[in-house]
Amino acid sequence: MVLDDFKPIKIQHKEIFKHFFLQDPPQTSELTFTNLFIWRHHYHPIWLQWEDCMLIIFKPEGVLPFCLPPIGPGNKKKALDILCETLQQLTTDVKICRVSEEFVEKSVNHDHYASFFDRDNSDYVYRTLDLIQLSGRKYHKKKNLLNRFIKNYTFEYRHLDMELVECLLDMQEKWCEIKECVDKPDLLAEDYAVYEALTHYEELDYRGGAIQINSRIEAFSIGEPLNTDTAVIHFEKANPEIPGLYGAINQLFCTNDWSDIEYINREQDLGIEGLRKAKESYNPHHMVNKYTLSPKK
């Protein structure tokens, strides 16, 4: 396989990716077209269809390139070998990252590949009903905070549409000023991904919800179906100066947009202590464990 055969991801490739994801429903949060497309300026993904598999290579600046596991109904074991051989044209440190436990169990020749657990990139998955109802002692503090927000603020929940896109862009800009994104490369990359998502709203297959207080959008969330029983939340933003607002957008987005789906995947914590604590505080139903593969010498 020649590296030059791979091509960058563009919006017109959406239906091809959608076709593969329908045939091979993903478990990991990375594997949606929306996610791959909006982060393309950060990860510089290139892709190729090989027989009945999709091959994806990431080439982020300042970091060694790596691959995602092959997608599709084809021969994944063979596709994995081809992917590794291709990546060797870019680096001697060949790694397949964000690999699901199911893929490791079913599609990896363990005589040829070593696997390493990647806790920092494993996804948190919650029962949607738990996030809506916040019932029981384990959610007591969350429910109280939500009730205080509802009592203290007059607000409106709004579904995302083209009329709201500009409002969300304005809110994201203000959020970034508060968080000083310009001095934090990770937040700056995320800011660009949010911009890409919102400016391509009509072309991408995601839903969004927002909370409006006093005619201003103060929180929003964006997500999409990941597979038949799970939705994935890509972004959740709220004015940090309003107590209970993050909990409110979480609960309201689930209630208004995802009540018909069993699970909510809220992605990974990236090993960030505060983020891990926040995600664990919502009592995940299970984790989607991810691994990194490397060829054995």
Secondary structure by P-SEA (a helix, b strand, c coil): ccccccccccccaaaaaaaaaaacccccccccaaaaaaaccccbbbbbbcccbbbbbbbcccccccccccccccaaaaaaaaaaaaacccccccccccccccccccccccccbbbbbbcccbbbbbcaaaaaacccccaaaaaaaaaaaaaccbbbbbcccccaaaaaaaaaaaaaaaacccccaaaaaaaaaaaaaaaacccccccccccccccccccccccccccccbbbbccccccccccaaaaaaaaaaaacccccccbbbcccccccaaaaaaaaaaccccccccbbbbbcc
